Amino acid sequence: MSSLMPELPYTARYALIAVTTLAALQDEERLRSADLARETGAPRPFLAKVMRSLSQAGIVDGLKGHHGGYALARPASEISLGEVLEALGGEDAQQPQCALNARPCNSADPCALHHCWSEAMQPVRKLLARYTVADILEKRPLRRVFLEPRPEAAPAGS
């Protein structure tokens, strides 16, 4: 039996990975957009739009220049997962990919399941509002990929 776990849109995935990555930084440390793009796996232009939305919502702080980069605008314990997703465009940004159509589905142009699925997602949205970015890091600390080299694969036959 397959899982009924909804798959978040890429925008939401990248935003959640970005804020948890920034939350793992040391005090006063910032992460350049190129490094953050590598961490999230997001194309830089797409990630720039996500980060702009998060910045406008007061979740991240971006500085340009030699000592620039991104950092959280507030402590991770004050940023809920629901707030991160809300910053991306409200309820439609939190909707999983449409189960019936290959095209995007949203409240302005819903599929036959959209309203049912929106109602089913209400408890999920409430849960996301309760959990913070700090809660996520507490459960599973992130490995800083761009600073810690990946272990080399063992040579064949060793």
Beta strands, then each sheet from edge to edge (+ up, - down):
strand 1: 60-63
strand 2: 69-72
sheet 1: 1+ 2-
end
